[in-house]
Amino acid sequence: MKIYIKGIDNEIIMENIFISGSKSESNRLLILQRLFDGITINNLSDSDDTHHLQHALFTNDISINIGHAGTAMRFLTAFLLRSLIEQLFYQVLRECTKGLSKF
């Protein structure tokens, strides 16, 4: 995986990170890949959990079936909750600032 990090002086540092292909590393990196553009992952785990999580994160399906993938469910629950909180925050912010433009 190639990672780009902005240093203190705003200089972009590019590094390759090699993963072992473990389910835990793969699932964490899939979440990061969904949150940030430009992340390419090689050597993903071939586990059911990783396959289910990858499908759930990148599908447009309304219904998501993760089967018996408990690890994927834990990661997905946290990811979806974060997304829901972010949407609610922006909705509340829009409602609170609606009348401010009148002043």
C-alpha positions in Angstrom: 0.0 0.0 0.0 1.3 3.4 -0.8 0.5 6.1 1.7 0.9 9.9 1.4 1.3 11.9 4.6 1.6 15.7 4.9 4.5 16.6 7.2 4.7 19.5 9.5 6.1 21.7 6.7 3.3 20.6 4.4 5.7 18.5 2.4 4.1 15.3 1.1 5.8 12.1 2.2 5.1 9.0 0.2 5.7 5.6 1.6 4.9 2.0 0.8 3.5 -0.1 3.6 3.5 -3.8 3.3 0.8 -5.8 5.0 0.9 -9.4 6.0 -2.5 -10.2 4.6 -4.1 -10.7 8.0 -7.8 -10.3 8.4 -7.4 -7.6 11.0 -5.0 -5.5 9.0 -7.1 -5.9 5.8 -10.3 -4.8 7.5 -8.7 -1.8 9.0 -7.2 -0.7 5.7 -10.5 -1.2 3.9 -12.1 1.3 6.3 -9.3 3.7 5.6 -9.6 3.1 1.9 -13.3 4.0 2.1 -12.7 7.2 4.1 -9.7 8.5 2.1 -9.1 8.7 -1.7 -6.0 7.3 -3.3 -5.4 4.2 -1.1 -4.6 1.1 -3.0 -4.3 -2.2 -1.0 -2.5 -5.2 -2.1 -2.3 -8.6 -0.4 -5.8 -8.4 1.2 -6.9 -11.3 3.4 -8.9 -13.9 1.5 -11.2 -14.4 4.6 -15.0 -14.3 4.4 -15.0 -11.3 6.8 -12.7 -9.3 4.5 -14.8 -10.1 1.4 -18.1 -9.2 3.1 -16.7 -6.0 4.5 -15.2 -4.9 1.2 -18.6 -5.6 -0.5 -20.5 -3.7 2.2 -18.2 -0.7 2.1 -18.2 -0.2 -1.7 -21.7 -1.3 -2.7 -24.7 0.8 -3.6 -27.1 -2.0 -2.4 -29.7 -0.9 0.0 -29.5 -4.2 1.9 -26.1 -5.5 3.1 -25.7 -9.2 4.1 -22.5 -10.0 5.9 -23.4 -13.6 6.7 -21.6 -14.9 9.8 -18.7 -12.3 9.5 -18.6 -11.0 13.1 -15.4 -9.1 12.6 -16.8 -7.3 9.5 -20.0 -6.5 11.5 -18.0 -4.8 14.2 -16.0 -2.7 11.7 -19.1 -1.9 9.7 -21.2 -0.9 12.7 -18.6 1.7 13.8 -18.2 3.0 10.2 -21.9 3.3 9.6 -22.5 5.0 13.0 -19.7 7.5 12.2 -21.4 8.2 8.8 -24.8 8.6 10.5 -23.5 11.0 13.1 -21.7 13.1 10.4 -24.9 13.4 8.4 -27.0 14.3 11.5 -24.4 16.9 12.5 -24.5 18.7 9.1 -28.3 18.5 9.0 -28.5 20.2 12.5 -25.9 22.7 11.4 -27.9 23.6 8.3 -31.1 24.0 10.4 -29.3 26.2 12.9 -27.7 28.5 10.4 -30.8 28.9 8.1 -31.9 32.2 9.6 -28.4 33.7 9.9 -28.3 34.8 6.3 -31.2 37.2 7.0 -29.1 39.4 9.3 
